[in-house]
Amino acid sequence: MKKMMSFAVIVILALCLNTEAWAQESKEAEIDSMSKTVTINVPSIICGSCVKTVTNALKDLEGIKEVNIDKKTKIAVVTYDASKLKVTDIETAISKSGYDANEVKRDKKVYDQLDACCK
């Protein structure tokens, strides 16, 4: 009888652990399904300092997962959590850092304060 009780307890524990792992995997899949990637034109990017400034501005936003900016093509590829951000939020953050983003024009006051190499 004790063996059967021990076996039952082990089975119940195994089921509980399995259910917890499944719930975690399900939650991770849900989070990944909210990820989106957008390509943004950043025509005013000139140098590495520009790339760093825009990258830092975007990484300050909650929901940004990855930022890759190519200064030669002047394109930013941004992966973000669509449940927390919209593309307009990303464009606004770029413009507030002193750079154009798609059709959103840069903040002139911030632009005026950028390093000379960035103008």
CORSULHU-V47302 format. One record per residue. N is the residue number from 1. RES is the residue in three letters. SS is DSSP state (H for helix, E for strand, L for the rest). PSI is psi as a letter, one per 40 degrees, with the letter a starting at -180 (NA if undefined). BURIAL is b if it has 24 or more other ideal C-beta (glycine too) atoms within 12 Angstrom, else e. Layout:
BEGIN
<<N RES SS PSI BURIAL> <N RES SS PSI BURIAL>>
END
This chain:
BEGIN
<<1 MET L d e> <2 LYS H d e> <3 LYS H d e> <4 MET H d e> <5 MET H d e> <6 SER H d e> <7 PHE H d e> <8 ALA H d e> <9 VAL H d e> <10 ILE H d e> <11 VAL H d e> <12 ILE H d e> <13 LEU H d e> <14 ALA H d e> <15 LEU H d e> <16 CYS H d e> <17 LEU H d e> <18 ASN H d e> <19 THR H d e> <20 GLU H d e> <21 ALA H d e> <22 TRP H d e> <23 ALA H d e> <24 GLN H d e> <25 GLU H d e> <26 SER H d e> <27 LYS H d e> <28 GLU H d e> <29 ALA H d e> <30 GLU H d e> <31 ILE H d e> <32 ASP H d e> <33 SER H e e> <34 MET L e e> <35 SER E h e> <36 LYS E i e> <37 THR E h e> <38 VAL E i b> <39 THR E h e> <40 ILE E h b> <41 ASN E h e> <42 VAL L g b> <43 PRO L e e> <44 SER L e b> <45 ILE L h b> <46 ILE L d b> <47 CYS L a e> <48 GLY H d e> <49 SER H d e> <50 CYS H d b> <51 VAL H d b> <52 LYS H d e> <53 THR H d b> <54 VAL H d b> <55 THR H d b> <56 ASN H d e> <57 ALA H d b> <58 LEU H d b> <59 LYS H e b> <60 ASP L e e> <61 LEU L h b> <62 GLU L h e> <63 GLY L e b> <64 ILE E h b> <65 LYS E d b> <66 GLU E i e> <67 VAL E h b> <68 ASN E h e> <69 ILE E h b> <70 ASP E h e> <71 LYS L d b> <72 LYS L d e> <73 THR L e e> <74 LYS L f b> <75 ILE E h e> <76 ALA E h b> <77 VAL E h b> <78 VAL E h b> <79 THR E h b> <80 TYR E i b> <81 ASP E h b> <82 ALA L e e> <83 SER L e e> <84 LYS L d e> <85 LEU L i b> <86 LYS L i e> <87 VAL H d b> <88 THR H d e> <89 ASP H d b> <90 ILE H d b> <91 GLU H d b> <92 THR H d b> <93 ALA H d b> <94 ILE H d b> <95 SER H d b> <96 LYS H e b> <97 SER L e b> <98 GLY L e b> <99 TYR L i b> <100 ASP L i b> <101 ALA E h b> <102 ASN L b b> <103 GLU L e e> <104 VAL E h b> <105 LYS L i e> <106 ARG L i b> <107 ASP L h e> <108 LYS H d e> <109 LYS H d e> <110 VAL H d e> <111 TYR H d b> <112 ASP H d e> <113 GLN L e e> <114 LEU L i b> <115 ASP L i e> <116 ALA H d e> <117 CYS H e e> <118 CYS H e b> <119 LYS L NA e>>
END
